[in-house]
Each structure stands twice: as structure tokens, then as C-alpha cells.
Amino acid sequence: MIGIERVLDKLGSGGVVIAALGCTACFPALGALAAALGIGFLGQFEGTIINALLPLFTIFVLVVNCYGWYKNQVHWRGLLSVIGPLVILATLYPLWQYGWSVSIFYSALILVLTVSIADLIWSVPSHDSLGV
């Protein structure tokens, strides 16, 4: 992703992480990390964060990554960029009742962060710069 898509992806990924850090009862490991970072006060807004902000930021990341996939046509990278947000949404709604959903959520969150960081390191050249 180049330009505005790249910035929007980073904002959305950061929003997903901050929203997850605010859910201390749902994600105890992230709650401990939030307390260590000094943002444990977000725990008092847990209901709003888990029901509104986390899905909103996740959908935002998903839309931006789908647009980047469509624009750049790098299929393996596009697939990796949408799997994380899709799994986060799946674990928040239909799969939340299962005990293993928290582990899947953590894995998806790590995938979202990894893909976002990888995009900073190895950016995809745009079609304009390739002369296409």
C-alpha cells in the first residue's frame, strides 16, 4: 500500500490494539500489558470498547486492506492482510462462546500487527511506479 491507504491501515491497526488493551476482563494478558503501559484506566470503558470501538476499528482495517488488495493485486499479501480482521470479527461474535476463541483472537491480533509492521518494512510498489 502506498500513500493514504498505508496511513489508514496503521491508524486502524493501532485502534484495534488500543481497543483490545482496554478489555481487561476479556483479554487478561492485554489488560496486564495495558496496566504496565499506564493505560489501565481504559478498563472502565470496557463495554463501549468491546462492543463499539473494537469492531469499528476492525471493520475499518478490513475495508482499507481490501482496497489495498484490489488496488495492488498482490494476492498473497492481500489475503494475509484480511485474514486477521476477519478472524477478529469472527471471534467477537459467533465464536465468542467457546473457550479457545481468546487464543484465536490473540493470534489474529498478532497477525494484524505483523502484517502492518511488514507493510512498513516491505512496501508494495504501486502500479503507477511500475509503468502499468
N, C-alpha and C positions, 0 to 999 in steps of 0.2 A: 504494500500500500504506500502510496505517495501522497504527500500534502495533507489535506483536511481529513481524509479517511484515517490516516495514521494517527493524527492528533485525537480524533474522536474515539478511535479504538483504545488509546491509552487512557483517556478520560473515563470511558466505560469500564475498562478493566479495573482501574483504580476505584471506581464507585462500587463495583462488585466486591472487591476486597474490603473496603471500608464498611460496607453494609454487612458483610459476613463477620467482621470483627465486632460489630455491635450486638450480635446474637449470642450472648454468653451462655444461655441455657441450652440452646440448640447445638452449639458447637463449642464445647468446653475448652478445647485446645486453643481455638482462636480467641476465646474470652480471656484466657491466661496471657496470650500474646498482646491483646488489647490493653490489659492492665499493665503489662510490662512497658508498653509504649506510652502509657499515660492517657489513653483514650477509653478507659474503662467506664467513664461516665455515659458512653453510648448505650450501655446496658439498660438504662431506664427507658429508652425509646425502642426496646426490643420488638414490641408488637408492630409498631409502624415500620421498622426497618425490615423485618422478615416478611411482612405482608404487602408492603408497598415498594420500598426502595430496592430491595434485592431483586425482585422480579423485573422492576422497571429498568435498572441498570443492566440486567442480564439480557433483556429483550433489546435494549439499545446496542449492546455489544454484538448480539446476534445479527441485527439489521446492518450494522456497519461492516461486519465481517462478510456477510452475504454480498453486500455491494462490492466490497473489495475483491471477493472471489469472482463475481461477474465481470468486473472491470479488468482484472489482471489475467484471468483464465489460467491460473496456476492451480490445478485441481487438487494435488496432494496437500498443498498449503491451505487452500480454501476449506477442504474437508477437516483438517486439524483445527482450523480457526472456528468452525461452527459446532464441532462435537462438544467442546467444553460447555458453552452456553446452553446447548440443548440438554445435556445431562444435568446441569444445574436446575433447569426448569423442570425436568422430569423428576428429580429427587425432591424438589419443593412441593410438588403437587401429587401425582399419582403414586409415587414410590415412598413417600414420607413415612408411611405406617410401618415399614419394615426396618428392622434393626441395622441392617447393612447399608441403609441409604446414606447414613452420615459418612461412612468410609467412601462411598461413591461420590458424595458431594465434595469431600476434601480432594479426591483425585481430580475431579473436574475443575475445581478451583485452581489447583496446581497446574493443570493443563492450560487454563485460560492465561495464567501468569506467564507460563513458559512460552506460549505462542506469542504473547505480547512482547516479552523480552527478546525473543528470537527475531521478531519483526524489526526491532530496533537495531539489532546486530546485522542481520542479513535481509536487507530490504529488497523487495521485488522491483525490478526496473519497470517503468510504465511503458505502454505501447508507443507513446509519443517519443520517448528517448530511443526506442528501437527502430524508429522509422516505419512503424506499421500503421 
